[in-house]
Each structure stands twice: as C-alpha cells, then as structure tokens.
Amino acid sequence: MHTHRTTAQGFSHRIALIFACALAVAAGLWLVSGPISSASANVEAFCNGYLAAPYGQNGDRCSDPNFHLLNGVSGKGGNHSACIDALDTGGNLITNWVCTSGPNVETSLGTCCGRTLRGIVRNNTTGDTNHLWGWDQY
C-alpha cells in the first residue's frame, strides 16, 4: 500500500527543514565568533616600536599620552626584556615594575578598580637600546 502526503503535511515538513537549517547556521556562526560579550573592553596601543635608550638614560621609557579608567597594562621589548607599570595623574608609579623574561615576551599588570591611569613601558637593559610596545586595557 502506498500513501501520499497531503499538501499541508509536505509544507510543514519543508518549514521544519528550513527552520532546522537556519538554526544550524546560527549555531555555526556562534561557534565561530563566540558568544556576544555584554561587557565592553577597549585596548589602546602606545609606544608602537618606540626606540628606547639604554636603562638609566634619558629616553629609556615611554608612556601612553592618554589617561583611562585603566584595568591593566601589557608590554614587551623587541630586542631585550622590558618592564611595565602605570602612572597616576600625578606622574607617580602605582606599583613595582613588572618585567618580561626576554625579548618579544609580553607581560601584563592588572591595575584594579578602574583608576585614572596610563601605562608606561621601559627598557630593562643597560647596554643597548630596545624597541618598546605597550597596551592599555580599559
């Protein structure tokens, strides 16, 4: 015995198939891009490749010209190790320098609680210049 679907049954099966395909596409896009974040975060690069003088000499450090409600600072040296910290609005370091273990190794410092600060990065070698990079997270 052979049965035939009614037009309504065929239509509902096509709608279900279309819905399943749309759901699969949406799930695939979510997996590729990740969930949408509800928090906003910004990163500002500073001192992109700044050629710093040897440690202890004028020009051995570079800071972000802009203050932010800062959550953290990251930085690295391209040729040698580098150190990072943050400056308050009075130009004072907020903690001890945090240094990388070598060239092209990035280090980070959390600054907590959205204080108005700006990042600073400095050369960590006395015998040579160093290219510096820094990033403020706010």
DATA-V125626 format. One record per residue. N is the residue number from 1. SS is DSSP state (a for helix, b for strand, c for the rest). PHI is phi in whole degrees, 0 to 359 (NA if undefined). Layout:
n->[N,N]
ss->[SS,SS]
phi->[PHI,PHI]
//
This chain:
n->[1,2,3,4,5,6,7,8,9,10,11,12,13,14,15,16,17,18,19,20,21,22,23,24,25,26,27,28,29,30,31,32,33,34,35,36,37,38,39,40,41,42,43,44,45,46,47,48,49,50,51,52,53,54,55,56,57,58,59,60,61,62,63,64,65,66,67,68,69,70,71,72,73,74,75,76,77,78,79,80,81,82,83,84,85,86,87,88,89,90,91,92,93,94,95,96,97,98,99,100,101,102,103,104,105,106,107,108,109,110,111,112,113,114,115,116,117,118,119,120,121,122,123,124,125,126,127,128,129,130,131,132,133,134,135,136,137,138]
ss->[c,c,c,c,c,c,a,a,a,a,a,a,a,a,a,a,a,a,a,a,a,a,a,a,a,a,a,a,a,a,a,a,a,c,c,c,c,c,c,c,c,c,b,b,b,b,b,b,b,b,b,b,c,c,c,c,c,c,c,c,b,b,b,c,c,c,c,b,b,b,b,b,b,b,b,b,b,c,c,c,c,b,b,b,b,b,b,c,c,c,c,c,b,c,c,c,c,b,b,c,c,c,c,c,c,c,b,b,b,b,b,b,b,b,b,b,b,b,b,b,b,b,b,c,c,c,c,c,c,b,b,b,b,b,b,b,b,c]
phi->[NA,244,250,244,281,282,299,295,294,297,294,292,292,294,296,298,294,297,297,297,295,297,296,295,296,298,295,297,296,296,295,287,265,84,291,285,278,269,267,261,222,236,232,240,282,218,58,300,79,306,273,271,292,303,306,93,256,303,88,277,216,212,233,296,288,252,269,219,283,275,253,182,228,230,192,201,249,277,251,214,291,222,231,232,198,225,251,275,293,269,86,269,292,271,203,285,301,250,246,280,272,174,294,57,249,271,233,227,222,279,253,61,72,60,285,280,216,218,284,219,229,222,293,244,233,274,261,202,284,205,276,244,226,217,220,264,250,216]
//
